[in-house]
Amino acid sequence: MTQGRGQGTEPGGSERDRTATVRVFIALAPPDEAKEELERELLSAYDAYPGMRWNRIEDWHITLAFLGELPIGTVPLLRPPLARLAASRRPVELALRGGGQFDERVLWSGIDGDVEGLHRLATDVRTVVKECGISFEDRPLRPHLTLARARRDDPSSVVDVAAALAGFSGRRWPAERLHLVGSNFGRGPGPIRYRDIEAWSFDRH
């Protein structure tokens, strides 16, 4: 996940802006060192299970709120309150730990560290979204980092890799930024690509 302002999602008042949508979520991203640590742990799985649909390391993220499809013109409403929220909060200290799977289809790494603080942050993020008048499915937070998806005819791959990750324990790291992300980039037969619409630093003082 890149940091800073993304491209291609800025509203400009055109007819396209009034009809186009972008799939939006709000997330945290591990630093490069933490991602590279987990990537090294996955190298043997990459070789053993090339048929799995592996997420790019730069797209790894921890979703705080998934908003779904929003009109592009709605996105600017989120920017000021999310910027204020980030500026008022200290970074949450987290770590990547272990692995698991959802429905034998989705492989993930678990989240360790200040999980209680992560839940509080997610609650505040979702409150901001609701105060902006944006409706979304407010599902309970299950902190994780999605790594890959199995093909429909090969569910055992996800189960096997999740078991192999059970003993992984990564370094602790501070979540430096709050990311507003668009994920409609690269729609089509290929993998979905993510891009920051904007990211805001947490208060380090």
Secondary structure, DSSP 8 states (H G I E B T S, - for coil): ---S--SS----SSHHHHH-EEEEEEEE---HHHHHHHHHHHHHHHHH-TTSEE--GGG--EEEEEEEEEEGGGGGGGHHHHHHHHHTS---EEEEEEEEEETTTEEEEEEEESHHHHHHHHHHHHHHHHHTT----------EEEEEE--TT-THHHHHHHHHTTT-EEEEEE--EEEEEEEEET-SSS--EEEEEEEEE----
